Amino acid sequence: MFISISTTGTAEHPATDLGFLLHKHPEKAQRFSTSHGEAHVFYPEASEQRCTAALLLDIDPITLVRRSRGRGRAGSPDFALSQYVNDRPYAASSLLAVALRTVFRTAMKGVCELRPGLAEQPRQLTVLLPAVAVGGGESRSDERLPLVNRLFEPLGWQVEASAIPLDEAFPAWGDSRYQRLELTGTLVLADVLQQLYVLLPVLDGAKHYWVAPDEVDKLLAAGEGWLGDHPERALITRRYLHRRWSLATEAMRRLELARLAEADDREAEELDNAVALAPATVEEGAAAGAAGEPAEDVAEEAKPVPLARRRREAIIELLRQEGAARVLDLGCGQGELVGALLKERQITEILGVDVSVTALAAATRKLRLDRLPERQAARVQLVQGALTYTDARLKGYDAAVLCEVIEHLDLPRLPALEHAVFGAARPATVIVTTPNAEYNVRWETLPAGHHRHADHRFEWDRSAFRSWAERVATNYGYTVVVRPVGPDDPEVGPPTQLALFRRGTEPSDTEPSDTVPHPERSANR
């Protein structure tokens, strides 16, 4: 297997800087051991004007057969196709990708201590691969561009690919699945190596080793900065992970989380905090029962029915009354409400949405979705999404539920959620529950001025919540009724307040007001 990387330069910025970037001296030929043979690095040309670094991977066919014995181990029939005739030593594939990572590990990190700042500078580069294995099976009927172009052109490469005939002496046999590939572009070298590490096995559609769960981490690390915005990221993810659907789903969720975090100018950990280890909520502390049992939020003096259960029961009763069959659980968390909805025969379809990959994974395990009967499993789907962005997947549902969700948003972002749910998705019914801040004085363990949960950005009193609900209803053509959930204290009201929105007239043409109640109105006292 062979690959070369070439660049041009001037007297001020010589092309031989490529040696500093690759951490391989242009005047030396070096040899490295890999799991399937030996890799040789050398420079066919090295001058101020032009420099070319080449990697030749000499595969040991005996080692290849031994390590690739059996389809289950290798994950691809190509590696067990024949003990005697095999194209793997010659065509670039995952074997070359692993060699790139082994030989140029430091260069892939973008590190160049001898020449600070050099690794961050884009360079005019040409990558030549005389023989690349290009597997099929992923093209769409409406897709005209070849796979090579679809993978590399969005990254800024100019692609020249030419098919290699099966046998030049017999043109009638046609072309093989191998291509000569030449890429030209101005990119950062570290990015180029990371792209090749991912896309070579993607082109081949096979790997020479078993694809384990840690391959998701490798993919996301190598794809940082480019994979999340690639138009073919789903195809890349599937083929890199050798179509192991569970791993591909996890990778896509994590990519989406990173994209949403970047759009919000926040860290991914801030968004994916639904099940993070944090101090117990005041409601959980008050509701703690026997050791080893999950603590539910119920006041110390309340009846034994936990408040969380009261909320779910109130929501389900309203859904029954409204005749909702297709329901959105927005901010579904670990799936407590989804599990309750699955028990309702009236409800035929449930879509749970949450921004947290961790929460969705926990919900999948908790609900045992992989073990549900086929008819039950067809009723529920869990997807990742941010509720502050419009999403076509949310349209057409009878009802949407935001159970203890809005208080986890920063107040300036609340109008975006309003538009996404009430303006864009526009279900016939929307149910919103949120803590009543006035009731916080009844929690003996809650210090004055504190919220019930560390992640709550605000908590409203009854007046502020009613004002918000009425404004949203007016702006988006709904009617609204506010109801208590839990014991209705004559002085401070219920612990939870619920708003039932019913779609009425279409929203007016006037721009909706973005005014939201100020958090100072919350009565955390």
GIDA-V238435 format. One record per residue. N is the residue number from 1. RES is the residue in one letter. PSI is psi as a letter, one per 20 degrees, with the letter a starting at -180 (* if undefined). OMEGA is omega in degrees with one decimal (NA if undefined). D_CENTER is the distance of its C-alpha to the mean C-alpha in Angstrom with 1 decimal. Layout:
# GIDA-V238435
n=(N,N)
res=(RES,RES)
psi=(PSI,PSI)
omega=(OMEGA,OMEGA)
d_center=(D_CENTER,D_CENTER)
This chain:
# GIDA-V238435
n=(1,2,3,4,5,6,7,8,9,10,11,12,13,14,15,16,17,18,19,20,21,22,23,24,25,26,27,28,29,30,31,32,33,34,35,36,37,38,39,40,41,42,43,44,45,46,47,48,49,50,51,52,53,54,55,56,57,58,59,60,61,62,63,64,65,66,67,68,69,70,71,72,73,74,75,76,77,78,79,80,81,82,83,84,85,86,87,88,89,90,91,92,93,94,95,96,97,98,99,100,101,102,103,104,105,106,107,108,109,110,111,112,113,114,115,116,117,118,119,120,121,122,123,124,125,126,127,128,129,130,131,132,133,134,135,136,137,138,139,140,141,142,143,144,145,146,147,148,149,150,151,152,153,154,155,156,157,158,159,160,161,162,163,164,165,166,167,168,169,170,171,172,173,174,175,176,177,178,179,180,181,182,183,184,185,186,187,188,189,190,191,192,193,194,195,196,197,198,199,200,201,202,203,204,205,206,207,208,209,210,211,212,213,214,215,216,217,218,219,220,221,222,223,224,225,226,227,228,229,230,231,232,233,234,235,236,237,238,239,240,241,242,243,244,245,246,247,248,249,250,251,252,253,254,255,256,257,258,259,260,261,262,263,264,265,266,267,268,269,270,271,272,273,274,275,276,277,278,279,280,281,282,283,284,285,286,287,288,289,290,291,292,293,294,295,296,297,298,299,300,301,302,303,304,305,306,307,308,309,310,311,312,313,314,315,316,317,318,319,320,321,322,323,324,325,326,327,328,329,330,331,332,333,334,335,336,337,338,339,340,341,342,343,344,345,346,347,348,349,350,351,352,353,354,355,356,357,358,359,360,361,362,363,364,365,366,367,368,369,370,371,372,373,374,375,376,377,378,379,380,381,382,383,384,385,386,387,388,389,390,391,392,393,394,395,396,397,398,399,400,401,402,403,404,405,406,407,408,409,410,411,412,413,414,415,416,417,418,419,420,421,422,423,424,425,426,427,428,429,430,431,432,433,434,435,436,437,438,439,440,441,442,443,444,445,446,447,448,449,450,451,452,453,454,455,456,457,458,459,460,461,462,463,464,465,466,467,468,469,470,471,472,473,474,475,476,477,478,479,480,481,482,483,484,485,486,487,488,489,490,491,492,493,494,495,496,497,498,499,500,501,502,503,504,505,506,507,508,509,510,511,512,513,514,515,516,517,518,519,520,521,522,523,524,525)
res=(M,F,I,S,I,S,T,T,G,T,A,E,H,P,A,T,D,L,G,F,L,L,H,K,H,P,E,K,A,Q,R,F,S,T,S,H,G,E,A,H,V,F,Y,P,E,A,S,E,Q,R,C,T,A,A,L,L,L,D,I,D,P,I,T,L,V,R,R,S,R,G,R,G,R,A,G,S,P,D,F,A,L,S,Q,Y,V,N,D,R,P,Y,A,A,S,S,L,L,A,V,A,L,R,T,V,F,R,T,A,M,K,G,V,C,E,L,R,P,G,L,A,E,Q,P,R,Q,L,T,V,L,L,P,A,V,A,V,G,G,G,E,S,R,S,D,E,R,L,P,L,V,N,R,L,F,E,P,L,G,W,Q,V,E,A,S,A,I,P,L,D,E,A,F,P,A,W,G,D,S,R,Y,Q,R,L,E,L,T,G,T,L,V,L,A,D,V,L,Q,Q,L,Y,V,L,L,P,V,L,D,G,A,K,H,Y,W,V,A,P,D,E,V,D,K,L,L,A,A,G,E,G,W,L,G,D,H,P,E,R,A,L,I,T,R,R,Y,L,H,R,R,W,S,L,A,T,E,A,M,R,R,L,E,L,A,R,L,A,E,A,D,D,R,E,A,E,E,L,D,N,A,V,A,L,A,P,A,T,V,E,E,G,A,A,A,G,A,A,G,E,P,A,E,D,V,A,E,E,A,K,P,V,P,L,A,R,R,R,R,E,A,I,I,E,L,L,R,Q,E,G,A,A,R,V,L,D,L,G,C,G,Q,G,E,L,V,G,A,L,L,K,E,R,Q,I,T,E,I,L,G,V,D,V,S,V,T,A,L,A,A,A,T,R,K,L,R,L,D,R,L,P,E,R,Q,A,A,R,V,Q,L,V,Q,G,A,L,T,Y,T,D,A,R,L,K,G,Y,D,A,A,V,L,C,E,V,I,E,H,L,D,L,P,R,L,P,A,L,E,H,A,V,F,G,A,A,R,P,A,T,V,I,V,T,T,P,N,A,E,Y,N,V,R,W,E,T,L,P,A,G,H,H,R,H,A,D,H,R,F,E,W,D,R,S,A,F,R,S,W,A,E,R,V,A,T,N,Y,G,Y,T,V,V,V,R,P,V,G,P,D,D,P,E,V,G,P,P,T,Q,L,A,L,F,R,R,G,T,E,P,S,D,T,E,P,S,D,T,V,P,H,P,E,R,S,A,N,R)
psi=(q,q,q,q,p,q,r,r,a,r,h,h,n,q,h,i,i,h,h,h,h,i,k,p,p,h,j,q,p,q,p,q,p,r,i,j,b,q,p,p,p,r,o,h,q,n,r,h,h,p,p,p,p,q,p,o,o,o,p,o,h,g,h,g,g,g,h,j,p,p,h,h,g,h,j,p,h,h,i,j,g,q,i,h,p,p,i,h,i,h,p,p,b,h,g,h,g,h,h,g,h,g,h,k,g,h,h,h,i,k,p,n,h,h,m,p,i,h,h,i,p,q,q,o,q,p,p,p,o,h,o,p,p,o,r,a,j,i,q,q,h,j,o,h,p,r,g,g,g,h,g,h,h,i,j,j,q,p,p,o,p,p,q,p,q,g,o,h,i,m,h,i,i,a,q,a,j,q,q,p,p,p,p,p,r,o,r,p,g,h,h,g,h,g,g,h,h,g,h,g,h,g,g,h,j,r,q,j,r,p,o,r,h,i,h,g,g,g,g,h,g,h,j,p,i,h,h,h,j,p,h,k,h,g,g,g,g,g,h,h,j,l,k,o,h,g,h,h,g,g,g,h,g,h,g,h,g,h,g,h,g,h,h,i,l,r,q,h,h,h,h,l,j,h,k,q,o,r,q,q,q,h,g,g,h,h,i,p,c,q,p,i,q,p,p,q,o,p,q,h,j,r,r,i,o,q,h,h,h,g,g,g,g,g,g,h,g,h,h,g,h,i,k,p,h,o,p,p,n,o,l,i,c,j,j,g,h,g,h,h,h,h,i,o,h,h,o,h,p,p,o,p,p,q,i,o,g,g,g,h,g,h,g,g,g,g,i,l,h,i,i,q,q,g,h,g,h,i,i,q,p,p,q,p,q,p,i,j,q,q,o,h,i,i,q,j,q,h,q,q,p,n,o,l,g,h,i,i,q,q,h,i,i,h,h,g,g,g,g,h,g,h,g,g,g,l,r,h,p,p,p,p,q,q,q,o,h,h,i,h,i,i,o,h,i,o,q,p,i,q,r,h,q,h,i,p,h,r,p,q,r,h,g,g,g,h,g,g,g,h,g,g,g,g,h,j,k,r,q,q,p,p,q,q,p,a,p,n,p,h,g,j,a,r,h,q,q,p,p,o,p,p,p,d,r,q,q,r,i,q,p,q,p,j,p,q,p,q,i,i,i,p,m,m,*)
omega=(-174.5,171.9,176.2,177.3,-175.9,175.7,177.7,-178.3,179.1,177.9,180.0,178.1,-173.3,178.9,-179.4,170.8,177.1,178.0,176.2,-177.5,-178.9,-177.9,177.3,-174.9,-178.5,-177.0,-178.4,169.1,-174.5,-177.5,-177.8,177.1,174.0,-175.9,-176.8,179.8,-177.9,178.0,-179.3,177.4,179.4,-176.8,177.2,177.2,-178.7,177.6,178.3,-175.5,-176.3,179.9,179.7,173.6,-177.1,174.2,177.4,179.7,-178.9,-175.6,173.0,-174.1,179.8,177.5,-179.9,-179.4,-177.8,-176.5,-175.1,-175.5,177.6,-176.7,-177.8,-179.4,-175.1,-178.8,-179.4,-180.0,-179.0,-175.3,176.3,-174.1,-177.5,175.8,-170.0,-179.5,-176.5,-178.6,-172.3,179.8,-169.6,-175.0,-179.3,-176.5,178.4,175.7,178.6,178.3,178.7,177.8,176.7,-179.3,179.9,-173.1,-174.2,-176.5,-179.1,179.3,180.0,178.1,-179.3,-177.5,175.2,-175.1,-178.4,-179.9,-177.8,178.8,-176.9,-175.2,-178.2,-175.5,173.8,179.3,172.7,-173.8,172.9,178.9,-179.7,174.7,-175.5,-179.6,179.7,175.0,-179.9,-179.7,-179.7,174.2,-177.8,-176.0,178.5,-175.2,-178.3,-176.6,-178.2,-177.4,174.3,-177.3,-178.2,-179.8,-179.3,-178.6,-169.3,-175.7,177.4,-179.8,178.2,-179.5,163.8,-170.7,169.7,-178.8,178.3,-178.0,177.2,-178.3,176.6,177.9,-178.2,179.8,-178.6,-177.8,-177.5,179.8,177.9,-176.7,174.6,175.9,179.5,-177.9,168.9,-171.7,175.4,-178.1,178.3,179.1,177.3,-174.6,172.6,-173.8,179.7,178.1,179.6,-179.3,178.2,179.1,179.2,179.7,-179.5,-167.1,176.8,175.4,176.1,176.6,-177.9,-177.8,-179.4,175.9,-177.4,-179.7,-177.9,-178.5,-178.9,-179.9,-179.2,176.1,176.3,178.9,178.9,-179.6,-177.0,177.6,-180.0,-178.4,-178.0,177.1,-178.6,-174.2,-176.4,-179.4,-178.1,-178.5,179.7,-175.5,179.2,178.2,179.5,-178.4,-179.8,-174.3,178.3,-179.3,174.6,174.5,169.5,-165.7,-179.5,178.7,179.8,178.2,177.9,-179.4,-179.8,177.9,-178.8,175.3,179.7,177.9,178.5,179.5,-179.8,179.2,178.9,179.0,-179.8,-177.1,179.4,174.9,180.0,-179.5,179.0,179.2,-175.7,-175.1,-173.8,-179.7,179.2,177.0,-176.8,176.8,-179.2,176.0,178.8,178.9,178.9,-179.7,-179.3,-174.3,-175.4,179.9,-179.1,-178.5,177.7,177.6,178.5,-179.4,177.6,-172.0,178.8,-179.5,-174.9,-175.5,-175.5,177.3,-175.7,-178.9,-178.0,-178.5,178.4,178.3,177.4,179.2,-178.5,-179.8,179.3,-179.9,-177.2,178.4,178.7,177.7,176.0,-178.5,-179.4,-179.7,-177.8,177.6,-180.0,-167.9,172.7,169.8,-173.9,-171.5,-169.9,178.3,-176.9,167.5,-179.9,-180.0,178.3,178.5,178.0,-180.0,179.5,-179.6,-178.7,-177.4,-178.6,-174.3,-174.9,-177.6,180.0,174.3,176.8,-177.2,175.0,179.6,-174.0,175.1,-178.9,179.6,-180.0,177.3,177.9,178.4,179.0,179.0,-175.7,-178.8,-178.6,-175.9,-179.2,-178.3,-179.7,171.9,-174.1,-178.3,178.2,-178.4,-179.6,-178.0,-171.1,176.0,177.2,-178.0,177.9,177.8,177.5,-174.6,178.0,177.6,175.7,-174.0,-177.7,-179.3,-174.7,-176.8,172.9,-178.8,-179.4,-174.8,174.3,-179.7,171.4,-174.9,180.0,-176.4,-168.4,-177.6,177.6,179.8,169.5,-176.3,179.0,-178.8,-178.2,176.5,177.8,176.2,179.3,-179.2,-177.3,-176.1,-173.9,-176.9,-175.2,-178.7,175.3,172.4,-178.7,-178.2,173.8,178.3,-178.8,171.8,-179.5,179.5,171.9,-174.4,-179.1,-177.4,-175.4,179.1,179.4,176.6,-175.5,-177.3,-177.3,178.5,179.9,178.1,-179.5,174.2,-179.3,-178.2,-176.2,-176.9,177.6,179.3,176.5,169.9,-172.9,167.7,-174.5,-178.9,-179.2,-179.6,179.3,178.6,178.7,-176.6,-179.7,178.1,179.5,179.7,179.8,-177.3,-170.4,172.9,176.8,164.2,-175.7,173.7,179.2,-176.0,175.7,171.7,-176.4,-178.5,-176.1,-178.7,-177.4,-178.5,-172.0,177.6,-176.2,176.1,-180.0,175.5,-174.2,174.9,177.3,179.1,173.4,-179.2,179.0,179.5,173.7,-179.8,-179.3,179.9,179.7,-178.6,-179.8,177.6,178.4,-177.1,175.6,178.8,-179.6,-177.2,179.6,177.9,178.6,-175.9,178.2,-176.1,NA)
d_center=(33.5,33.8,31.7,33.1,31.8,34.3,34.8,37.7,39.2,42.3,44.8,42.9,39.5,40.5,38.4,39.0,36.5,34.2,35.8,34.7,31.1,31.1,33.3,35.8,39.3,40.5,43.9,42.8,41.7,39.5,38.5,35.6,35.2,32.1,31.5,33.0,35.6,36.4,34.8,37.1,36.4,39.1,39.8,41.8,42.4,42.2,43.9,43.3,42.8,40.5,38.8,37.0,35.3,35.2,33.6,35.5,34.1,37.1,35.9,38.2,38.5,39.8,36.9,34.5,36.3,36.4,32.8,31.6,34.0,32.7,29.8,28.0,28.0,27.1,24.7,26.5,30.0,30.8,31.3,33.8,35.4,38.5,40.1,42.2,40.6,37.0,35.2,32.7,34.9,35.1,31.9,28.9,26.1,23.8,27.1,27.4,23.7,24.5,27.8,26.2,24.2,27.3,29.7,27.7,25.5,26.8,26.6,22.8,22.4,24.2,27.2,30.8,33.0,36.2,35.2,33.1,31.0,31.5,28.1,26.4,28.6,27.6,30.3,31.6,30.6,31.4,29.8,32.0,31.2,34.4,32.9,29.3,28.5,26.6,25.7,25.6,24.3,21.3,23.1,23.2,26.6,26.1,24.7,27.5,26.0,26.1,23.1,24.0,24.2,20.9,19.1,21.2,22.6,19.5,19.5,23.1,25.1,28.3,28.4,31.6,31.3,34.4,34.8,37.0,39.7,40.4,43.9,45.6,48.9,47.7,45.8,46.0,43.5,40.8,37.7,35.7,32.0,32.2,32.0,33.2,30.4,31.1,28.5,29.8,28.0,28.0,25.1,24.6,25.6,22.9,20.3,22.4,22.6,18.8,18.4,21.3,20.0,16.9,18.7,22.0,20.9,18.8,22.1,24.0,21.7,22.9,23.0,26.0,24.6,22.9,19.1,18.4,15.3,15.6,14.8,11.0,11.9,14.2,11.9,9.5,12.8,14.6,12.0,11.8,13.2,13.3,10.6,8.1,11.2,12.8,14.1,14.0,10.5,10.5,14.0,13.4,10.9,13.4,16.4,15.4,14.7,17.9,16.7,16.0,14.1,13.0,11.5,9.9,8.4,7.2,5.9,4.2,2.9,2.7,2.8,3.0,4.4,6.1,7.2,8.6,10.1,11.7,13.0,14.5,15.8,14.7,13.3,10.0,12.5,14.3,11.7,10.7,14.5,15.4,16.8,17.5,21.1,23.2,26.8,27.7,28.1,31.8,31.6,30.3,33.1,35.7,34.6,34.5,36.7,37.6,36.1,33.0,32.3,29.3,30.6,30.4,31.3,35.0,37.8,40.4,43.2,41.2,41.8,40.0,37.4,34.2,32.9,29.3,31.1,33.3,30.4,28.9,32.4,33.1,30.0,30.7,34.4,33.5,31.3,34.2,36.6,34.5,34.2,30.4,29.1,25.5,23.7,20.5,19.5,17.6,16.2,16.9,16.1,17.3,18.9,22.5,23.3,21.6,23.9,26.8,26.2,26.1,29.7,30.8,32.3,32.4,28.6,27.5,23.8,21.2,17.8,15.9,13.3,11.7,9.3,9.4,7.5,10.9,12.9,11.5,12.2,15.5,16.3,15.9,18.3,20.6,21.1,21.5,19.9,20.5,24.1,24.9,27.5,26.3,27.6,26.0,22.6,22.9,23.3,19.9,16.3,13.3,10.4,7.8,9.4,11.5,15.1,16.5,15.4,17.3,15.6,17.7,16.5,18.4,21.7,24.6,24.4,27.6,26.3,23.4,23.4,22.3,23.6,23.8,20.9,22.5,23.9,20.6,20.2,22.2,25.2,24.7,21.3,23.0,24.5,21.2,20.3,23.9,23.5,20.2,21.8,25.5,25.7,23.0,22.2,25.9,26.2,29.9,29.4,27.2,27.8,26.9,27.8,28.0,30.2,33.8,34.4,38.2,37.9,36.5,40.1,40.5,38.0,40.5,37.8,36.0,37.4,38.6,36.1,33.0,30.2,29.6,26.2,25.1,21.9,24.1,24.6,27.7,29.9,32.3,35.9,37.1,38.5,35.3,33.2,35.8,36.1,32.3,32.3,35.4,34.2,30.9,33.1,35.5,33.0,31.1,34.0,33.7,36.2,35.3,36.9,36.2,36.9,37.1,35.3,37.0,40.5,41.8,43.6,46.5,46.0,42.2,40.8,38.1,35.3,32.7,33.2,31.9,31.9,32.3,31.7,33.3,32.8,36.1,37.0,34.7,33.7,36.2,35.9,36.1,33.1,31.8,32.6,29.8,32.1,30.8,33.0,33.3,32.2,35.7,36.8,35.0,37.7,36.3,39.8)
